[in-house]
Amino acid sequence: MKRLLCMILIAIMATSLCSGCVASLSGKQVCLDFLSRISEGDYAGAYELLDDSIKLYSDEENLESRGRISQNQFVAKYSNIFDALEIQSVVYENITIDQGEIFTIANFTGTYSSACAGDITGEYRMVALKNNGKWCIEWAPNLIFPEMEWGDTVRVATISAERGEIIADGHVLATKEGKISVYAMPDRIADTEMENFLIKTSALLGMTRQDIEKAMDKAYDGVAVLKQYYQDDFSEYLETQLLEITGIGVDYGNYGSMRSYPEGDMLAHTIGYVGIVNAPDPEQLDAALAKLNEGRTAEDGLYTSDSYVGRNGLEARYERELRGKDGYSIYICTSGGTNRRTLYTKEQQDGKDLQLTINYELQKRLDFVLDSVLFGNTTAGAVIVLNPTTGAIDAMSSWPGYDLNSFARGISSADYNALLSMSNTPLYNRLTQGLYPPGSVLKAFTAVAALQTGALDQDYVFTGLIEDDYWLPTEFGDWMGSRIKRTEVKYGRMSPLNMRSAIVHSDNIYFANASLLLGWDNYETYMESIGFGDTMPFDLNVATSQLYNEGTELSLMLLAESGYGQGELLTTPLQMAVMFSAFANGGNIMQPYIVESLCETKGITYDTVSTTQPKLWKSGVIDQTSLDIVVPYLQDVVDKNLNGTGRSLKVNSVQVAAKTGTAEIGNDKSREISWFAGFRCGVEAEDARLVLVMLEIPTEDEYTSLKFDVAREMLKMSAP
């Protein structure tokens, strides 16, 4: 590092200096020589000019408080301070020297040019002393900074960036919560009162005397934190009792904080939670940390094995944006640990907030309805409410959920294992990771595929032989599969068996026949056009849907079953909702999103950094002719005057078009997957809403209406 010496008009001595002070130098020359060596970075040479009474000859001793320092300590002090401040040049000017017989006093202005802090200027006074005929510098730390005293150090303190919040409709869903700290002030406790203090404090805090004494031995700046509480675990009564003890104080938030989720389990699977960086072995931990630290510097704040990071959900997906970058403060620290002077502060860059598309009141209503209609370990489900014209998620829930705060605070092994042991798997995100056969909801798409390829038209009537509600498709050659069973209709069927009646009554035979008329090529091409087989883009990872298993033989039986939503078809509830939105959006499918914008606070302003723009995912998957045919049929499904599969919906405030469905859960005949997908018709864009309900329920009749109870609350115009 280059050092400059300005305004010091001295001749550089050609003679080398021996150890200790040099008798031939005057007091003025010693002062100028000292400044020259400091400015050139020759700290060891400058040390040689110090008076012997200041020098130490053992690095093991640390007697700064008594005004003594070793050469290594002296060199390290200057080097560490100048390096921390990134000093590029040292300038001493306005030098005036009063030469005396015993004392020489130099007054001057010193300016350190810092790459980070700019120019740091101070007024200095240096004294040279003539001792045994030799002039030496009476050095003290105030020659580094005027305010410094013996025992002072320069420290760098990290200013941690605040993690960004997650917000919906002005309601904070993830934030920082200060811990409540009970602390002792040992200096305020008289020796005669210590025994009484320990008895009362240990009883109230549930701590042993030894633990309290150990904590008090570690008091810093007169304060020793004894115990910390979460805000909902600290009672007013306990606070009152504690504050009656002399030497006890209570602090709210200054001695520790944690990630907090004020709404508990709301959007648990979507928001996720934070936790310590985790990996099964040191090698994988190193890899995880390296990935987290990509693009970060030590000044930004590097992730370590003790760092808290997003472990899943939006907390993990937007870790980089939420984390922010740390700042730091360089300051003169007294021997007592207090700040004597701040030399430089690099402000932290707090993490950005995530503003969600979620309608808070609607989400609250959804959670309440799910908690009301689903119960026990035999039910589970997922619900998505979105705007089909934009793809924005209005509300979503995977039920059952879990309290995010239990994970943020460090869940016990017993509680975690209890969650894992529940048969309805509350930790499982059914919205984006659950893959399910779509059942009869898919029949609406089979109808469109048949119409758009010309395999049949809206007037086509199925005339095949149906015996006892079963059909054997002999018209398509040698049939290697079983007979196809119609869907049960309790209140009578429409006649004839055309597309309208087949959609209203969800007739399996009609759509098995339609897919067979399509053939595998046409069927597969169309289903891929609406998204099957694609990984759907979203703010969170979404499991990839499929038409059939890898390596499966594409038989006619599989094609027939696929036509009515069974076979080997699998999709997530979120993707099924997004695909069905094509019926509500002129045949186009929008890309779903839940993060509306990233925002940050700058001073007193709150700025939007970026905004998510609606984006098309699949274009023109349903033509207008098909929409004009199929959407009215979907309206008939929920017409309370008809006996369609959705007649129990009974939403009177707005016209709804919908499709219901049922699918098997593996080979379990006691439980089923119950689907509902529907949307508001003929409303303004701001009122557009599509609701998809997927429930895992027992097959008993008492459970069949549950999907309608949920969908009704989400679709009616009076809903929040």
C-alpha positions in Angstrom: 0.0 0.0 0.0 1.4 3.3 -1.0 1.8 5.8 1.8 2.3 9.6 1.1 4.0 12.1 3.3 2.7 15.7 2.5 3.8 19.0 3.9 6.7 17.5 6.0 9.8 19.3 4.8 12.5 17.1 6.3 15.5 15.5 4.9 15.4 11.7 4.9 18.2 10.7 7.2 20.8 8.6 5.5 22.2 7.2 8.7 20.5 4.1 10.0 19.1 4.3 13.5 20.2 1.9 16.2 17.9 0.3 18.6 16.3 2.9 20.9 16.3 6.6 20.5 19.1 8.4 18.5 21.1 10.9 20.4 22.1 12.9 17.3 18.5 13.7 16.3 16.8 16.8 17.7 13.4 16.7 19.2 12.0 18.2 16.0 13.7 15.6 13.8 12.4 12.7 15.9 8.9 14.0 15.6 9.2 14.4 11.9 10.9 11.1 11.5 8.1 9.3 13.5 5.4 10.9 11.2 7.4 9.9 8.1 7.7 6.3 9.2 4.0 6.0 10.0 3.0 7.6 6.7 5.3 5.1 4.9 3.9 2.1 6.7 7.2 1.5 8.6 5.5 0.8 11.9 8.5 -1.2 13.3 10.8 1.7 12.5 8.4 4.1 14.2 8.4 1.9 17.3 12.1 2.2 17.6 11.6 5.9 18.2 9.4 5.4 21.3 10.6 6.0 24.8 11.9 2.9 26.6 9.3 3.4 29.4 6.6 2.6 26.8 8.2 -0.5 25.3 7.6 -4.1 26.2 10.0 -6.9 25.3 7.5 -9.8 25.6 4.5 -10.3 23.5 3.0 -12.5 26.2 2.4 -9.4 28.3 -0.5 -7.1 27.5 -0.1 -4.0 29.6 -1.8 -1.4 27.5 -3.9 -0.4 30.4 -0.6 0.6 32.1 0.8 2.5 29.1 3.1 -0.2 27.7 3.1 -2.0 24.4 5.4 -4.5 22.5 6.7 -4.0 19.0 4.6 -6.7 17.6 1.5 -5.3 19.4 2.3 -1.8 18.1 2.8 -3.0 14.5 -0.4 -5.1 14.7 -2.4 -2.2 16.1 -1.6 0.1 13.3 -1.8 -2.6 10.6 -5.2 -3.9 11.7 -6.7 -0.5 12.1 -5.4 0.8 8.7 -6.4 -2.4 7.0 -9.9 -2.4 8.4 -10.4 1.1 7.2 -8.7 0.4 3.9 -6.3 3.4 4.4 -4.7 4.3 1.1 -2.7 7.3 2.2 -1.7 9.1 5.3 -1.2 12.9 5.1 0.2 15.0 8.0 0.1 18.8 7.4 -0.2 22.1 9.3 2.7 21.0 11.4 4.0 23.4 14.1 6.8 22.3 16.4 7.8 24.0 19.7 11.4 22.8 20.5 12.4 22.8 24.1 15.3 21.6 26.2 13.5 18.6 27.6 10.1 18.5 25.8 9.3 19.1 22.1 5.7 19.5 21.2 4.4 18.9 17.7 0.8 20.0 16.7 -0.5 18.9 13.3 -3.5 17.8 11.3 -3.6 14.1 10.2 -5.8 12.9 7.4 -6.3 9.2 6.6 -7.7 8.6 3.1 -10.0 5.5 3.4 -11.4 3.6 0.5 -14.5 2.9 2.5 -14.9 5.9 4.8 -13.4 8.7 2.8 -11.1 11.2 4.5 -10.8 10.8 8.3 -9.2 14.0 9.7 -8.1 14.8 13.2 -6.1 17.3 15.2 -3.1 15.8 17.0 -0.6 16.7 19.6 2.7 14.7 19.9 5.3 15.0 22.7 9.0 14.1 22.3 11.0 13.7 25.5 14.8 14.0 26.0 15.9 11.2 28.2 19.6 10.5 29.0 20.6 12.8 26.1 18.3 11.1 23.5 15.0 12.3 22.1 12.2 9.8 22.1 8.5 9.9 21.4 6.1 9.8 24.3 3.6 7.6 22.3 0.0 7.1 23.2 -3.0 5.7 21.3 -4.3 9.2 20.7 -1.6 9.5 18.0 -3.7 7.0 16.0 -7.0 8.8 16.7 -7.3 11.8 19.0 -10.0 10.1 21.1 -8.1 6.8 21.7 -6.9 5.9 25.1 -4.7 3.2 26.5 -6.6 -0.1 26.4 -8.8 1.0 23.5 -9.1 -1.1 20.4 -10.7 -0.6 17.0 -13.4 -3.2 16.4 -15.5 -4.1 13.4 -19.1 -4.9 14.4 -21.5 -6.6 12.0 -24.8 -4.9 11.3 -27.0 -7.8 10.4 -29.5 -7.3 7.6 -33.1 -7.8 8.6 -34.8 -10.6 6.7 -37.6 -9.4 4.5 -41.2 -10.0 5.5 -43.8 -12.0 3.6 -47.0 -10.0 3.4 -50.5 -10.6 2.0 -53.0 -7.7 1.6 -51.2 -5.6 4.2 -51.1 -8.5 6.7 -47.7 -9.8 7.7 -47.4 -13.5 7.5 -43.6 -13.9 8.2 -41.6 -11.4 10.2 -39.0 -10.9 12.9 -40.1 -11.2 16.5 -37.9 -10.0 19.3 -37.4 -12.4 22.2 -38.2 -11.2 25.7 -35.0 -11.3 27.8 -34.9 -11.3 31.6 -31.5 -9.9 32.6 -29.6 -9.2 35.8 -27.5 -6.1 36.6 -24.9 -7.5 39.1 -23.6 -4.1 40.1 -27.0 -3.1 41.5 -27.2 -6.1 43.8 -25.7 -5.6 47.2 -23.6 -8.5 48.6 -26.1 -8.8 51.5 -29.0 -9.2 49.1 -27.3 -11.7 46.7 -28.7 -14.8 48.5 -32.2 -13.5 48.5 -31.8 -12.5 44.8 -30.8 -16.0 43.8 -33.6 -17.7 45.7 -36.3 -15.5 44.2 -34.9 -15.4 40.7 -34.3 -19.2 40.5 -37.9 -19.9 41.6 -39.5 -17.5 39.1 -37.3 -18.5 36.1 -37.1 -22.2 36.8 -33.3 -22.0 36.8 -30.7 -23.4 39.2 -28.7 -21.0 41.3 -25.5 -22.3 39.6 -26.9 -21.4 36.1 -27.9 -17.9 37.3 -24.4 -17.4 38.8 -22.7 -18.7 35.7 -24.8 -16.3 33.5 -23.9 -13.4 35.8 -20.2 -14.2 35.6 -20.5 -13.5 31.8 -22.1 -10.0 32.3 -21.2 -7.6 29.5 -21.3 -3.9 30.0 -23.1 -4.4 33.3 -25.8 -6.7 31.9 -26.2 -10.5 32.1 -29.1 -12.2 30.2 -30.5 -14.9 32.4 -33.3 -16.4 30.3 -35.2 -15.6 27.1 -38.9 -16.1 26.3 -41.1 -16.1 23.2 -43.6 -13.3 23.5 -46.6 -15.6 23.9 -44.8 -17.5 26.7 -44.1 -14.6 28.9 -47.0 -13.6 31.2 -47.8 -10.2 32.7 -47.8 -11.8 36.1 -44.3 -13.2 35.7 -43.0 -9.8 34.5 -44.6 -8.1 37.6 -43.0 -10.5 40.0 -39.6 -10.3 38.4 -39.5 -6.5 38.3 -40.0 -6.4 42.1 -36.5 -7.9 42.5 -33.7 -5.4 42.7 -31.2 -5.9 39.9 -33.6 -7.6 37.5 -34.7 -6.0 34.2 -36.9 -7.2 31.2 -36.0 -6.3 27.6 -38.2 -6.6 24.6 -36.2 -7.6 21.5 -32.7 -6.1 22.0 -31.0 -9.3 23.0 -32.3 -11.7 20.5 -34.9 -12.3 17.8 -36.5 -15.1 15.8 -38.5 -15.6 12.6 -42.2 -15.4 13.5 -45.3 -16.4 11.6 -48.2 -14.4 13.1 -50.9 -16.4 11.4 -49.5 -19.8 12.5 -50.5 -22.4 10.0 -51.9 -20.1 7.3 -50.2 -21.0 3.9 -47.8 -23.2 5.8 -46.9 -25.4 2.9 -46.5 -22.3 0.6 -44.6 -20.0 2.9 -42.3 -22.6 4.5 -40.1 -21.8 7.4 -36.5 -21.0 8.3 -34.0 -23.2 10.2 -30.3 -23.9 10.6 -28.4 -24.9 7.4 -28.8 -28.7 7.4 -26.9 -31.5 5.7 -26.4 -35.2 6.5 -22.5 -35.0 6.4 -19.7 -32.3 6.3 -19.1 -32.7 2.6 -22.8 -31.9 1.7 -22.8 -29.1 4.3 -19.8 -27.5 2.6 -21.6 -27.9 -0.8 -24.8 -26.3 0.6 -22.9 -23.4 2.1 -20.9 -22.8 -1.1 -24.2 -22.6 -3.0 -25.7 -20.2 -0.6 -22.6 -18.0 -0.6 -22.4 -17.7 -4.4 -22.1 -14.1 -5.3 -21.6 -13.0 -1.7 -18.6 -11.5 0.0 -17.5 -11.6 3.6 -18.7 -8.0 3.9 -22.2 -9.1 2.8 -22.3 -11.7 5.5 -21.4 -15.3 4.6 -23.6 -18.2 5.5 -22.1 -20.6 8.1 -23.3 -23.8 9.7 -25.0 -21.7 12.3 -27.0 -19.6 9.8 -30.8 -19.6 9.6 -32.1 -20.1 6.0 -35.3 -20.9 4.3 -35.9 -24.6 4.6 -38.8 -24.9 2.2 -41.6 -23.0 0.5 -41.2 -19.3 -0.4 -38.7 -18.9 2.4 -36.3 -21.2 0.6 -37.2 -20.2 -3.0 -36.6 -16.5 -2.3 -33.8 -17.0 0.2 -31.4 -14.7 -1.7 -34.0 -11.8 -1.9 -35.2 -12.2 1.6 -31.7 -12.5 3.2 -30.3 -9.1 2.3 -26.6 -8.1 2.8 -25.0 -7.3 6.2 -23.3 -4.0 6.9 -20.6 -3.2 9.5 -19.4 -0.5 11.8 -15.8 0.3 12.6 -15.5 2.0 16.0 -13.1 2.8 18.8 -14.0 0.4 21.6 -13.0 1.2 25.2 -11.6 -1.4 27.6 -15.1 -1.6 29.1 -16.6 -2.5 25.8 -18.4 0.8 25.0 -18.2 2.7 21.8 -15.9 5.7 22.1 -16.2 6.9 18.5 -17.7 5.4 15.3 -15.2 5.7 12.5 -17.2 4.3 9.6 -20.5 2.6 9.1 -21.5 0.6 6.0 -25.3 0.4 6.2 -26.8 -3.0 5.8 -29.1 -3.8 2.9 -32.2 -5.4 4.5 -33.9 -8.2 2.6 -36.7 -7.5 0.3 -40.3 -8.1 1.2 -42.5 -10.5 -0.7 -45.9 -9.1 -1.4 -48.3 -12.0 -2.2 -51.3 -12.1 -4.5 -53.3 -13.7 -1.6 -56.6 -12.1 -0.7 -56.2 -12.3 3.1 -59.8 -12.3 4.1 -60.6 -15.0 1.5 -57.6 -17.1 2.7 -58.9 -16.8 6.3 -62.3 -17.9 5.1 -60.9 -20.9 3.2 -58.9 -22.0 6.2 -62.0 -21.7 8.5 -64.1 -23.7 6.1 -61.6 -26.5 5.7 -61.1 -26.7 9.5 -64.9 -26.9 9.8 -65.7 -29.6 7.2 -62.6 -31.8 7.4 -61.7 -33.7 10.5 -59.8 -36.6 12.0 -57.0 -38.6 10.2 -59.3 -39.9 7.5 -59.7 -36.7 5.5 -57.2 -34.4 3.7 -57.2 -32.1 0.7 -56.0 -29.2 -1.3 -57.9 -26.1 -2.5 -56.8 -23.5 -5.0 -58.6 -20.2 -5.7 -57.2 -18.1 -8.6 -58.0 -15.5 -11.1 -58.1 -17.4 -14.4 -57.5 -14.2 -16.5 -54.1 -13.5 -14.8 -53.0 -16.6 -13.0 -52.8 -14.8 -9.7 -53.5 -17.0 -6.7 -56.2 -15.6 -4.4 -56.1 -18.3 -1.8 -54.7 -21.8 -1.5 -54.4 -24.4 1.2 -53.1 -28.0 1.7 -55.0 -29.5 4.6 -54.1 -30.5 7.2 -51.4 -28.0 7.9 -49.0 -27.3 10.7 -47.9 -24.3 12.8 -44.9 -22.7 11.2 -43.8 -21.3 14.6 -43.2 -24.7 16.0 -40.4 -25.2 13.4 -39.1 -21.6 13.6 -38.6 -22.2 17.4 -37.0 -25.6 17.0 -39.5 -28.4 17.0 -38.8 -31.3 19.4 -38.1 -34.8 18.1 -41.3 -36.0 19.8 -43.5 -33.4 18.2 -41.9 -33.9 14.8 -42.3 -37.6 14.9 -45.9 -37.2 15.9 -46.5 -35.1 12.8 -44.8 -37.7 10.6 -46.9 -40.5 12.1 -50.2 -38.9 11.3 -51.9 -40.9 8.5 -53.1 -37.7 6.7 -49.5 -36.4 6.5 -49.8 -32.7 7.5 -46.2 -32.0 6.3 -47.1 -33.1 2.8 -47.8 -30.3 0.3 -50.7 -31.7 -1.7 -51.0 -28.4 -3.7 -47.8 -28.7 -5.7 -46.3 -32.1 -4.9 -49.3 -34.4 -4.7 -50.0 -36.3 -7.9 -53.5 -37.6 -8.3 -55.7 -39.0 -11.1 -57.9 -36.1 -12.2 -61.0 -38.3 -12.5 -64.0 -36.9 -14.3 -62.8 -33.3 -14.3 -60.8 -34.3 -17.3 -63.9 -35.3 -19.3 -64.4 -31.7 -20.2 -61.0 -31.8 -22.0 -61.8 -35.1 -23.6 -64.9 -33.5 -25.1 -62.9 -30.5 -26.4 -60.3 -32.8 -27.9 -63.0 -34.8 -29.7 -64.7 -31.7 -31.0 -61.5 -30.0 -32.2 -60.3 -33.1 -34.0 -63.7 -33.9 -35.5 -63.8 -37.3 -33.8 -67.4 -36.4 -32.9 -69.6 -33.4 -32.7 -72.0 -32.0 -30.0 -74.9 -33.9 -31.5 -73.2 -37.3 -31.5 -75.2 -39.8 -29.5 -73.7 -43.0 -28.1 -75.7 -46.0 -29.3 -73.5 -48.8 -28.2 -74.9 -51.7 -26.2 -75.0 -50.9 -22.5 -76.1 -53.8 -20.2 -76.7 -53.2 -16.5 -74.6 -50.0 -16.8 -71.6 -51.7 -18.3 -70.2 -51.5 -21.9 -67.9 -53.9 -23.6 -66.2 -51.9 -26.5 -66.2 -54.7 -29.1 -66.6 -52.1 -31.9 -62.8 -51.5 -31.7 -61.6 -55.0 -32.3 -60.4 -57.6 -29.9 -60.9 -56.0 -26.5 -58.3 -57.2 -24.0 -59.7 -55.2 -21.0 -62.6 -55.3 -18.6 -66.1 -53.9 -19.2 -66.5 -50.1 -18.6 -68.9 -49.0 -15.9 -71.1 -45.9 -16.1 -71.2 -43.4 -13.3 -74.1 -43.9 -10.9 -76.9 -41.4 -11.3 -79.4 -41.3 -8.4 -82.1 -39.0 -9.8 -82.5 -40.2 -13.3 -80.6 -39.5 -16.5 -81.1 -37.2 -19.4 -81.7 -38.8 -22.8 -80.3 -39.4 -25.3 -76.6 -40.1 -24.3 -75.1 -37.1 -26.1 -72.3 -34.8 -25.0 -74.5 -32.6 -22.9 -76.0 -35.4 -20.9 -72.6 -37.2 -20.6 -71.0 -34.0 -19.1 -74.0 -33.3 -16.8 -74.1 -36.9 -15.5 -70.3 -37.5 -15.9 -70.8 -40.7 -18.0 -67.7 -42.8 -18.2 -68.9 -44.8 -21.1 -69.4 -41.8 -23.4 -65.9 -40.4 -22.7 -64.2 -43.8 -23.0 -65.8 -44.1 -26.4 -64.8 -40.5 -27.3 -61.1 -41.2 -26.5 -61.2 -44.5 -28.5 -62.6 -42.5 -31.4 -59.8 -40.0 -31.0 -57.1 -42.7 -30.9 -53.8 -42.5 -29.0 -52.1 -40.0 -31.3 -54.9 -37.4 -31.2 -55.6 -37.9 -27.6 -51.9 -37.6 -26.5 -51.3 -34.6 -28.7 -54.2 -32.7 -27.3 -53.5 -33.6 -23.6 -49.9 -32.5 -24.0 -51.1 -29.2 -25.5 -52.9 -28.4 -22.2 -49.8 -29.2 -20.1 -49.7 -32.9 -19.4 -46.1 -34.1 -19.2 -44.8 -30.5 -18.6 -43.3 -29.1 -15.5 -45.6 -26.2 -14.8 -43.8 -22.9 -14.0 -44.6 -21.5 -10.5 -43.0 -19.7 -7.6 -42.5 -23.1 -6.0 -41.5 -26.4 -7.6 -44.4 -28.4 -9.0 -44.4 -32.1 -9.5 -44.5 -33.1 -13.2 -47.8 -34.4 -14.5 -48.1 -37.5 -16.6 -50.3 -39.2 -19.1 -49.0 -42.7 -18.4 -46.2 -44.5 -16.7 -42.8 -44.8 -18.4 -42.6 -48.0 -20.4 -46.4 -48.6 -20.4 -47.9 -50.4 -23.4 -50.4 -48.0 -24.9 -53.4 -50.3 -25.0 -57.0 -49.5 -26.0 -58.1 -50.2 -22.4 -55.7 -47.6 -21.1 -56.9 -45.1 -23.7 -60.5 -45.7 -22.7 -59.7 -45.2 -19.0 -57.7 -42.1 -19.7 -60.7 -40.6 -21.5 -62.6 -40.4 -18.3 -59.6 -39.3 -16.1 -58.4 -42.6 -14.8 -55.8 -45.0 -16.3 -52.3 -43.7 -15.4 -53.0 -40.0 -15.6 -51.5 -38.0 -12.7 -51.5 -34.3 -12.0 -51.2 -31.9 -9.1 -54.2 -30.0 -7.8 -52.5 -26.7 -8.8 -51.9 -27.8 -12.4 -55.4 -29.2 -12.7 -56.8 -25.8 -11.5 -54.6 -23.9 -14.0 -55.5 -26.2 -16.9 -59.2 -25.9 -16.1 -58.9 -22.1 -16.2 -58.7 -22.3 -20.0 -62.5 -22.7 -19.9 -62.8 -19.4 -18.1 -60.2 -17.5 -20.1 -61.1 -17.8 -23.7 -59.1 -21.0 -24.2 -55.8 -19.6 -22.9 -53.9 -20.9 -19.8 -52.1 -18.3 -17.7 -49.0 -19.1 -15.7 -49.8 -19.2 -12.0 -48.0 -17.0 -9.6 -48.3 -16.0 -5.9 -45.5 -13.4 -5.4 -47.0 -10.2 -6.8 -44.0 -8.0 -6.1 -40.7 -7.5 -4.3 -40.5 -4.4 -2.2 -37.9 -2.7 0.0 -37.7 0.2 2.5 -35.3 3.0 1.7 -35.3 5.6 4.4 -38.9 6.7 4.8 -40.0 5.3 1.4 -41.3 1.9 0.6 -40.4 1.1 -3.0 -41.5 -1.7 -5.4 -38.4 -3.3 -6.8 -40.1 -5.6 -9.3 -43.6 -6.7 -10.1 -44.8 -10.0 -11.6 -46.6 -9.5 -14.9 -49.3 -12.0 -16.0 -47.8 -14.4 -18.4 -49.3 -16.8 -20.9 -48.4 -20.5 -20.4 -50.5 -22.3 -23.1 -52.2 -20.4 -25.9 -55.5 -21.3 -27.6 -55.9 -24.8 -26.2 -59.7 -24.5 -26.6 -61.1 -22.8 -29.6 -64.2 -20.5 -29.4 -66.5 -23.0 -31.0 -65.7 -25.6 -28.4 -66.0 -23.1 -25.6 -69.5 -22.1 -26.9 -70.5 -25.7 -26.8 -68.8 -27.1 -23.6 -69.1 -24.1 -21.1 -73.0 -24.1 -21.2 -72.8 -27.9 -20.5 -70.5 -27.1 -17.5 -73.1 -24.6 -16.3 -75.8 -27.3 -16.5 -73.6 -29.5 -14.2 -74.3 -27.2 -11.2 -77.9 -26.2 -12.2 -79.9 -27.0 -9.2 -83.0 -27.7 -11.4 -81.1 -30.5 -13.1 -79.9 -33.6 -11.5 -76.3 -33.2 -12.6 -73.3 -34.2 -10.5 -72.8 -30.6 -9.2 -76.4 -29.9 -8.3 -75.5 -29.6 -4.6 -73.3 -26.5 -5.2 -76.3 -24.1 -5.0 -74.5 -20.8 -5.6 -77.3 -18.3 -6.3 -75.4 -15.0 -6.4 -73.5 -15.8 -9.7 -73.6 -18.2 -12.6 -71.1 -21.0 -12.2 -69.7 -23.5 -14.7 -68.0 -26.6 -13.2 -67.1 -30.2 -13.4 -66.9 -32.7 -10.6 -64.9 -35.9 -10.4 -64.1 -39.0 -8.4 -61.0 -41.1 -8.5 -59.7 -44.1 -6.7 -56.9 -44.0 -4.2 -54.8 -46.9 -5.3 -56.5 -50.2 -4.3 -58.1 -48.7 -1.2 -61.9 -49.1 -1.8 -62.7 -47.4 1.5 -61.4 -44.0 0.4 -61.6 -41.8 -2.7 -60.4 -38.6 -4.3 -63.2 -36.1 -4.7 -62.8 -33.3 -7.2 -64.6 -30.0 -8.0 -63.4 -27.4 -10.5 -65.6 -24.4 -11.2 -65.5 -20.8 -12.1 -67.7 -17.7 -12.1 -69.3 -16.9 -15.5 -70.2 -13.5 -17.0 -68.4 -11.3 -14.4 -65.9 -8.4 -14.6 -62.2 -9.3 -14.7 -61.7 -8.2 -11.1 -64.4 -10.6 -10.0 -63.1 -13.5 -12.1 -62.5 -16.5 -9.8 -61.8 -20.2 -10.3 -61.9 -22.7 -7.5 -60.5 -26.2 -7.5 -61.2 -28.6 -4.6 -59.5 -31.9 -4.2 -60.4 -34.0 -1.1 -59.2 -37.4 0.1 -62.2 -38.7 1.9 -63.9 -42.0 3.0 -66.4 -43.3 0.4 -69.4 -43.0 2.8 -72.2 -40.8 1.5 -71.9 -38.3 4.4 -68.6 -37.1 2.9 -69.7 -36.6 -0.7 -71.0 -33.0 -0.1 -67.9 -31.7 1.5 -66.3 -30.4 -1.7 -69.4 -28.4 -2.4 -69.4 -26.9 1.1 -65.8 -25.6 0.4 -66.4 -24.5 -3.2 -69.6 -22.7 -2.4 -68.0 -20.4 0.1 -65.2 -19.6 -2.4 -67.4 -19.0 -5.4 -70.3 -17.0 -4.1 -70.1 -13.2 -4.7 -70.6 -12.5 -1.0 -67.5 -14.3 -0.1 -64.6 -12.1 1.1 
